[in-house]
Amino acid sequence: MDDNRANQSPNQHSWLVIFSLIFAGEMIFSLPFHVARFFRPSLLDSFALSHGELGDNFAVYGITAMICYFPGGIIADLFSARRLLTISLLATALGGLYYAQIPSGVGLYVLFGYWGITSVLMFWAGMIKATRDWGGTDSQGKAFGILDGGRGLVAALMSTVAVVIFSQWIGVDGKTNQLKSLQMVIYFYSAVTVVAAFLVWHFIPETSSDSIENKHSFEGVKRIISSSRIWLQALIIICAYSVYKGLDFYGLYAVEVLSMDTLESATFTSAAAYLRPVGAIAAGILADRFSASKVIGWNFLILVFLYGLLSLGWSEAILFNLAMFNLLTSFLAVFALRGIYFALVEESNVGHNVTGTAVGFVSLIGYTPDIFFNSIAGRILDANEGIKGFENYFLFLAAIALTGVLIAFLLHRMNVKLIPINTINNATNNTINNATNSATNLKRD
């Protein structure tokens, strides 16, 4: 991004840039996550996996991703996002070709570990930093709302195409060609990931990696790690990402509790994904008007209520309508959380020259649910079949959401009176500013 981007508003930049970030930002995770999210029953059957075993594969992904988040943040402060993102997308698509061969055992564990590296190390922090720069000083909520809302729209559109592909190959009884149908879906997601790499390479501008700002990025690591506000942001993301991953089980709930078939379940979850841009962009607008932490807190509170209702025993006569209303409303609230939690970086006054480092550290802690969530949730469902298992599952989600409420409002109180999270002492800052005022634009001194 150009050096003056921090003070500009989104409409001053090419919308092709944010479109490329949106498309790439969703496609990078389509192979590891979309197949399981939209086609979980078929995935479990085709790969002969239990809920817990699939969760263990996601745990391997989470471990490798966790290792990559922090160094990836530092890399994002040093190198061009265009190159980093392109390499990541192509490497991830390559793994899709192996995925389509339906590996089992160790091969599947290795694949998910590989994806943990390719989708994070050179991608995640670079995408977040580029989006923060694109949003300017006054439109962080909108920038991240557009990013995540746009990603949601892309996810919905791609999943709709994937469902059509799946439906064209599956047999009349829904089982005959299930394996072939899933393979075609995997090939489809591999192809569109390559398309995303093409867009990034052609529309994301090349940026310099040798500025004084970037050379000093390592000096901010200690201050980032010691900031209580950074830790609270990380804890908020743990809670928000956990309830987001909770959406992956909605399709299974539709089959096992609401008596949908696998195609109806995939259609339902795919259609619900269209709520993501609505929730994310609306939350972004509210965050710019009020504050990201306050909007996040209220969304967590809504989820506590919704999950609490779903965790109670209901008669079959009213279960379907109640469940559908709660599931769709919780989709909106979860998408709102996802849309704006990185706007907390600006609200907490993090310097631009350590955006990547801060995002890397927050992500290192915040995305640990990739390690534990699916394993825990899978075992909760394995312990009790049918509706009882899902009642316990939603009680688990309600507890996570309640924790998010408390943390979000605590961070909001801290951000009312804050000191900028900086990288270098004031004397050094003044020297750097005087020497590089025309070449670099530090967000805050």
C-alpha positions as CSV (number, residue, x, y, z in Angstrom):
1,M,0.0,0.0,0.0
2,D,1.2,3.5,-0.6
3,D,2.6,5.5,2.3
4,N,-0.2,8.0,2.6
5,R,-2.9,5.3,2.8
6,A,-3.4,5.5,6.5
7,N,-5.0,9.0,6.3
8,Q,-7.1,8.3,3.2
9,S,-10.7,7.0,3.0
10,P,-11.7,3.9,1.1
11,N,-13.3,5.7,-1.8
12,Q,-9.9,7.1,-2.7
13,H,-8.4,3.7,-3.6
14,S,-9.1,1.2,-6.3
15,W,-12.0,-1.0,-5.3
16,L,-10.2,-3.8,-7.2
17,V,-7.8,-3.9,-4.4
18,I,-10.4,-4.6,-1.7
19,F,-12.2,-7.0,-4.0
20,S,-9.0,-9.0,-4.5
21,L,-8.4,-9.0,-0.8
22,I,-12.0,-10.2,-0.2
23,F,-11.9,-13.0,-2.8
24,A,-8.5,-14.2,-1.7
25,G,-9.3,-13.8,2.0
26,E,-12.2,-16.4,1.6
27,M,-10.7,-18.7,-1.0
28,I,-7.6,-19.3,1.1
29,F,-9.8,-21.1,3.6
30,S,-12.2,-22.8,1.2
31,L,-10.4,-26.1,1.0
32,P,-9.7,-26.6,4.7
33,F,-13.0,-25.3,5.9
34,H,-15.8,-24.9,3.3
35,V,-15.9,-28.6,2.4
36,A,-16.4,-29.5,6.0
37,R,-18.8,-26.6,6.7
38,F,-21.2,-27.1,3.8
39,F,-20.8,-30.9,3.2
40,R,-19.9,-32.3,6.6
41,P,-22.2,-35.3,6.5
42,S,-20.9,-36.4,3.1
43,L,-17.3,-35.6,4.2
44,L,-17.7,-37.9,7.3
45,D,-19.1,-40.7,5.2
46,S,-16.6,-40.4,2.3
47,F,-13.5,-40.2,4.5
48,A,-15.0,-42.7,7.1
49,L,-14.4,-40.3,9.9
50,S,-16.1,-39.7,13.3
51,H,-16.9,-36.2,14.6
52,G,-13.9,-36.5,16.9
53,E,-11.5,-37.7,14.2
54,L,-12.4,-34.9,11.9
55,G,-11.9,-32.5,14.9
56,D,-8.5,-34.0,15.4
57,N,-7.5,-33.1,11.8
58,F,-8.6,-29.5,12.4
59,A,-6.5,-29.6,15.6
60,V,-3.5,-30.4,13.5
61,Y,-4.3,-27.5,11.3
62,G,-4.7,-25.3,14.4
63,I,-1.4,-26.2,15.8
64,T,0.6,-25.4,12.6
65,A,-1.4,-22.3,12.1
66,M,-0.8,-21.1,15.6
67,I,3.0,-21.6,15.1
68,C,2.8,-19.5,12.0
69,Y,0.7,-16.5,13.1
70,F,3.3,-14.6,15.0
71,P,6.2,-15.0,12.6
72,G,3.8,-14.3,9.8
73,G,2.9,-11.0,11.4
74,I,6.5,-9.9,11.4
75,I,6.9,-11.1,7.8
76,A,3.9,-8.9,6.9
77,D,5.7,-5.9,8.3
78,L,8.7,-6.6,6.1
79,F,7.5,-7.9,2.7
80,S,5.0,-7.1,0.0
81,A,1.5,-8.4,0.6
82,R,1.1,-9.0,-3.2
83,R,3.9,-11.6,-3.3
84,L,3.1,-13.2,0.1
85,L,-0.6,-13.7,-0.7
86,T,0.0,-15.1,-4.2
87,I,2.4,-17.7,-3.0
88,S,0.0,-18.7,-0.2
89,L,-3.0,-19.2,-2.5
90,L,-1.1,-21.3,-5.1
91,A,0.4,-23.5,-2.4
92,T,-3.1,-24.0,-0.8
93,A,-4.7,-24.9,-4.1
94,L,-2.0,-27.5,-4.7
95,G,-3.0,-29.3,-1.5
96,G,-6.6,-29.5,-2.9
97,L,-5.4,-31.8,-5.6
98,Y,-4.2,-34.2,-3.0
99,Y,-7.4,-33.8,-0.9
100,A,-9.5,-34.9,-3.9
101,Q,-7.7,-38.3,-3.8
102,I,-9.5,-38.9,-0.4
103,P,-6.4,-39.5,1.7
104,S,-6.8,-41.2,5.1
105,G,-4.9,-41.5,8.4
106,V,-1.5,-39.9,8.4
107,G,-2.0,-38.4,4.9
108,L,-5.0,-36.4,6.0
109,Y,-3.3,-35.1,9.2
110,V,-0.3,-34.0,7.1
111,L,-2.5,-32.2,4.6
112,F,-4.3,-30.2,7.3
113,G,-1.0,-29.4,8.9
114,Y,0.3,-28.2,5.5
115,W,-2.7,-26.0,5.0
116,G,-2.1,-24.5,8.5
117,I,1.2,-23.2,7.1
118,T,0.1,-22.2,3.6
119,S,-3.0,-20.3,4.7
120,V,-1.4,-18.4,7.6
121,L,2.4,-17.9,7.5
122,M,2.5,-15.6,4.4
123,F,-1.2,-14.6,4.2
124,W,-3.2,-13.7,7.2
125,A,-1.4,-10.7,8.8
126,G,-0.6,-9.3,5.3
127,M,-4.3,-9.3,4.4
128,I,-5.3,-7.6,7.7
129,K,-2.6,-5.0,7.4
130,A,-3.6,-4.2,3.8
131,T,-7.2,-3.8,4.9
132,R,-6.3,-1.5,7.7
133,D,-4.3,0.7,5.4
134,W,-7.2,0.7,2.9
135,G,-9.7,1.8,5.5
136,G,-7.9,5.0,6.6
137,T,-8.3,6.5,10.1
138,D,-12.1,7.0,10.2
139,S,-13.5,3.9,8.4
140,Q,-11.9,0.9,10.1
141,G,-15.3,-0.6,11.0
142,K,-16.5,-0.2,7.4
143,A,-13.2,-1.5,6.0
144,F,-13.2,-4.7,8.0
145,G,-17.0,-5.0,7.7
146,I,-16.6,-4.8,3.9
147,L,-13.7,-7.3,4.0
148,D,-15.6,-9.9,6.1
149,G,-19.0,-9.2,4.6
150,G,-17.5,-9.5,1.2
151,R,-15.8,-12.7,2.1
152,G,-19.1,-14.0,3.3
153,L,-20.8,-13.1,0.1
154,V,-18.0,-14.8,-1.8
155,A,-18.4,-17.9,0.5
156,A,-22.1,-18.0,-0.1
157,L,-21.8,-17.6,-3.9
158,M,-19.0,-20.2,-4.1
159,S,-20.9,-22.6,-1.9
160,T,-24.0,-22.2,-4.0
161,V,-22.0,-23.2,-7.1
162,A,-20.5,-26.1,-5.1
163,V,-23.9,-27.3,-4.0
164,V,-25.1,-27.3,-7.6
165,I,-22.0,-29.3,-8.6
166,F,-22.6,-31.7,-5.8
167,S,-26.3,-32.1,-6.7
168,Q,-25.4,-32.9,-10.4
169,W,-23.2,-35.8,-9.4
170,I,-25.0,-37.4,-6.5
171,G,-27.3,-40.3,-7.2
172,V,-31.1,-40.4,-6.8
173,D,-30.8,-42.1,-3.4
174,G,-28.2,-39.5,-2.2
175,K,-25.5,-42.1,-1.7
176,T,-24.6,-43.7,-5.0
177,N,-22.2,-41.0,-6.2
178,Q,-21.5,-39.2,-3.0
179,L,-17.8,-39.8,-3.1
180,K,-17.5,-38.6,-6.7
181,S,-19.7,-35.5,-5.9
182,L,-17.4,-34.6,-3.0
183,Q,-14.3,-34.9,-5.2
184,M,-15.8,-32.6,-7.8
185,V,-16.5,-30.0,-5.1
186,I,-12.9,-30.2,-3.9
187,Y,-11.6,-29.7,-7.5
188,F,-13.9,-26.7,-7.8
189,Y,-12.6,-25.1,-4.7
190,S,-9.0,-25.8,-5.8
191,A,-9.6,-24.0,-9.1
192,V,-11.2,-20.9,-7.6
193,T,-8.2,-20.6,-5.2
194,V,-5.9,-20.4,-8.2
195,V,-8.2,-17.7,-9.6
196,A,-7.8,-15.8,-6.4
197,A,-4.0,-15.9,-6.8
198,F,-4.4,-14.4,-10.3
199,L,-6.5,-11.5,-8.9
200,V,-4.0,-10.7,-6.1
201,W,-1.1,-10.7,-8.4
202,H,-2.7,-8.4,-10.9
203,F,-4.5,-6.0,-8.7
204,I,-2.7,-5.7,-5.3
205,P,0.0,-3.1,-5.8
206,E,3.7,-3.9,-5.0
207,T,4.9,-2.3,-1.9
208,S,8.4,-1.4,-0.7
209,S,9.9,-3.5,2.1
210,D,12.9,-1.4,2.9
211,S,11.4,1.6,4.7
212,I,12.7,2.8,8.1
213,E,9.3,2.0,9.5
214,N,9.7,-1.7,8.6
215,K,13.3,-1.9,9.7
216,H,12.2,-0.9,13.2
217,S,9.3,-3.4,13.4
218,F,11.2,-5.8,15.6
219,E,11.6,-3.2,18.3
220,G,7.8,-3.2,19.0
221,V,7.5,-7.0,19.7
222,K,8.1,-6.7,23.5
223,R,5.6,-3.8,23.9
224,I,3.0,-5.6,21.8
225,I,3.3,-8.7,23.9
226,S,3.1,-6.8,27.2
227,S,0.0,-4.8,26.4
228,S,-3.1,-5.8,28.3
229,R,-5.3,-4.4,25.5
230,I,-3.6,-6.7,23.0
231,W,-4.3,-9.7,25.3
232,L,-7.9,-8.7,25.7
233,Q,-8.3,-8.4,21.9
234,A,-6.9,-11.9,21.6
235,L,-9.3,-13.3,24.2
236,I,-12.2,-11.6,22.3
237,I,-11.1,-13.4,19.1
238,I,-10.9,-16.7,21.0
239,C,-14.6,-16.3,21.9
240,A,-15.7,-14.9,18.6
241,Y,-13.8,-17.5,16.5
242,S,-15.2,-20.3,18.7
243,V,-18.8,-19.3,18.0
244,Y,-17.9,-18.9,14.4
245,K,-16.6,-22.4,14.2
246,G,-19.8,-23.4,16.0
247,L,-21.6,-22.7,12.7
248,D,-19.8,-25.7,11.1
249,F,-22.1,-28.0,13.1
250,Y,-25.4,-26.4,12.0
251,G,-25.6,-28.6,8.9
252,L,-25.2,-31.6,11.1
253,Y,-27.9,-30.3,13.5
254,A,-30.2,-29.9,10.5
255,V,-29.8,-33.5,9.6
256,E,-29.8,-35.2,13.0
257,V,-32.3,-33.0,14.8
258,L,-34.4,-31.2,12.2
259,S,-34.6,-34.3,9.9
260,M,-33.3,-32.7,6.7
261,D,-31.4,-34.8,4.2
262,T,-27.8,-34.0,3.3
263,L,-28.7,-31.9,0.2
264,E,-31.3,-29.9,2.1
265,S,-28.8,-29.4,4.9
266,A,-26.1,-28.2,2.5
267,T,-28.6,-25.9,0.8
268,F,-29.7,-24.4,4.2
269,T,-26.2,-23.6,5.4
270,S,-25.2,-22.3,2.0
271,A,-28.2,-19.9,2.0
272,A,-27.5,-18.8,5.5
273,A,-24.0,-17.8,4.5
274,Y,-25.7,-14.9,2.5
275,L,-26.4,-13.3,5.9
276,R,-22.6,-12.7,6.4
277,P,-22.3,-9.5,4.4
278,V,-25.5,-8.2,6.1
279,G,-24.2,-8.8,9.6
280,A,-20.6,-7.8,9.0
281,I,-21.3,-4.5,7.1
282,A,-24.0,-3.5,9.5
283,A,-21.7,-4.1,12.5
284,G,-18.9,-2.1,10.7
285,I,-21.2,0.9,10.3
286,L,-22.2,0.7,14.0
287,A,-18.6,0.3,15.1
288,D,-17.6,3.5,13.3
289,R,-20.5,5.3,15.0
290,F,-20.1,3.9,18.5
291,S,-17.1,1.6,19.1
292,A,-16.0,-1.8,17.9
293,S,-15.7,-3.1,21.5
294,K,-19.2,-2.0,22.5
295,V,-20.8,-3.5,19.4
296,I,-18.9,-6.7,19.9
297,G,-20.1,-6.9,23.5
298,W,-23.8,-6.5,22.5
299,N,-23.5,-9.2,19.8
300,F,-22.0,-11.7,22.3
301,L,-25.0,-10.9,24.7
302,I,-27.5,-11.7,21.9
303,L,-25.7,-15.0,21.3
304,V,-25.9,-15.9,25.0
305,F,-29.7,-15.6,24.8
306,L,-30.0,-17.5,21.5
307,Y,-27.7,-20.4,22.6
308,G,-29.4,-20.5,25.9
309,L,-32.8,-21.1,24.3
310,L,-31.4,-23.8,22.0
311,S,-29.8,-25.6,25.0
312,L,-33.2,-26.1,26.6
313,G,-35.5,-29.1,25.9
314,W,-38.3,-28.3,23.5
315,S,-41.2,-30.3,22.2
316,E,-41.0,-31.5,18.6
317,A,-44.0,-29.4,17.7
318,I,-42.2,-26.1,18.2
319,L,-38.6,-27.2,17.9
320,F,-38.3,-26.7,14.1
321,N,-39.5,-23.1,13.9
322,L,-37.7,-22.1,17.1
323,A,-34.5,-23.7,15.9
324,M,-34.6,-22.1,12.4
325,F,-35.2,-18.6,13.9
326,N,-32.4,-19.0,16.4
327,L,-29.9,-20.5,13.9
328,L,-30.5,-17.7,11.4
329,T,-30.3,-15.0,14.0
330,S,-27.1,-16.5,15.5
331,F,-25.6,-16.5,12.0
332,L,-26.2,-12.8,11.8
333,A,-24.6,-12.1,15.3
334,V,-21.6,-14.3,14.6
335,F,-21.0,-12.7,11.3
336,A,-21.2,-9.3,12.9
337,L,-18.5,-10.3,15.4
338,R,-16.3,-11.7,12.6
339,G,-16.7,-8.5,10.7
340,I,-15.3,-6.0,13.2
341,Y,-13.0,-7.7,15.7
342,F,-9.9,-6.5,13.9
343,A,-11.2,-2.9,14.0
344,L,-10.1,-3.2,17.7
345,V,-6.5,-2.7,16.5
346,E,-7.4,0.9,15.5
347,E,-9.6,1.5,18.6
348,S,-6.8,0.4,20.8
349,N,-4.4,2.9,19.1
350,V,-1.8,0.3,17.8
351,G,0.9,2.0,15.6
352,H,0.8,1.3,11.9
353,N,4.4,0.2,11.8
354,V,3.5,-2.8,14.0
355,T,0.1,-3.7,12.6
356,G,1.4,-7.0,11.2
357,T,3.2,-7.8,14.5
358,A,0.1,-7.0,16.6
359,V,-2.2,-8.9,14.3
360,G,0.2,-11.9,14.3
361,F,0.3,-12.0,18.1
362,V,-3.4,-11.5,18.5
363,S,-4.1,-14.2,15.9
364,L,-1.6,-16.5,17.6
365,I,-3.7,-16.5,20.8
366,G,-7.1,-15.7,19.2
367,Y,-7.2,-18.6,16.7
368,T,-6.3,-21.3,19.1
369,P,-9.9,-22.7,18.8
370,D,-8.5,-24.2,15.6
371,I,-6.7,-26.6,17.9
372,F,-9.3,-27.4,20.5
373,F,-12.8,-26.4,19.3
374,N,-13.7,-29.2,16.9
375,S,-12.2,-31.9,19.1
376,I,-14.2,-30.7,22.1
377,A,-17.4,-30.1,20.1
378,G,-17.1,-33.5,18.3
379,R,-16.7,-35.3,21.6
380,I,-19.7,-33.5,23.1
381,L,-21.8,-34.8,20.2
382,D,-20.3,-38.2,20.3
383,A,-21.1,-38.6,24.0
384,N,-24.9,-38.1,23.4
385,E,-26.6,-38.8,20.2
386,G,-29.3,-36.6,18.7
387,I,-31.0,-33.6,20.4
388,K,-29.4,-34.2,23.8
389,G,-25.9,-33.9,22.4
390,F,-26.8,-30.7,20.6
391,E,-28.4,-29.3,23.8
392,N,-25.1,-29.7,25.5
393,Y,-23.3,-28.3,22.5
394,F,-25.3,-25.1,22.6
395,L,-24.8,-24.8,26.3
396,F,-21.1,-24.9,25.6
397,L,-21.4,-22.1,23.1
398,A,-23.5,-20.0,25.5
399,A,-20.7,-20.2,28.1
400,I,-18.2,-19.0,25.5
401,A,-20.4,-16.1,24.4
402,L,-20.9,-15.0,28.0
403,T,-17.1,-14.9,28.5
404,G,-17.0,-12.7,25.4
405,V,-19.5,-10.2,26.8
406,L,-17.4,-9.7,29.9
407,I,-14.1,-9.3,28.0
408,A,-15.5,-6.9,25.4
409,F,-16.9,-4.5,28.0
410,L,-13.7,-4.6,30.0
411,L,-11.7,-3.7,26.9
412,H,-14.2,-0.9,26.1
413,R,-13.6,0.6,29.5
414,M,-9.8,0.4,29.1
415,N,-10.0,2.1,25.6
416,V,-11.8,5.1,27.0
417,K,-8.5,6.3,28.5
418,L,-5.7,4.9,26.6
419,I,-2.0,5.5,25.8
420,P,-0.9,4.6,22.2
421,I,0.7,1.1,21.8
422,N,3.9,2.2,20.2
423,T,7.0,0.6,19.0
424,I,9.8,3.0,19.8
425,N,10.4,5.5,22.6
426,N,9.5,9.1,21.9
427,A,13.0,10.3,21.3
428,T,13.5,7.7,18.6
429,N,10.1,8.4,17.1
430,N,11.0,12.1,16.8
431,T,14.2,11.3,15.0
432,I,12.5,8.9,12.6
433,N,9.6,11.2,11.9
434,N,12.0,14.1,11.1
435,A,14.1,11.9,8.8
436,T,11.3,10.2,6.9
437,N,8.3,12.4,7.1
438,S,7.9,12.6,3.3
439,A,8.5,8.9,2.8
440,T,6.7,7.1,5.6
441,N,3.5,7.8,7.6
442,L,3.6,6.3,11.1
443,K,0.1,5.9,12.4
444,R,0.9,7.3,15.9
445,D,4.0,8.3,17.7
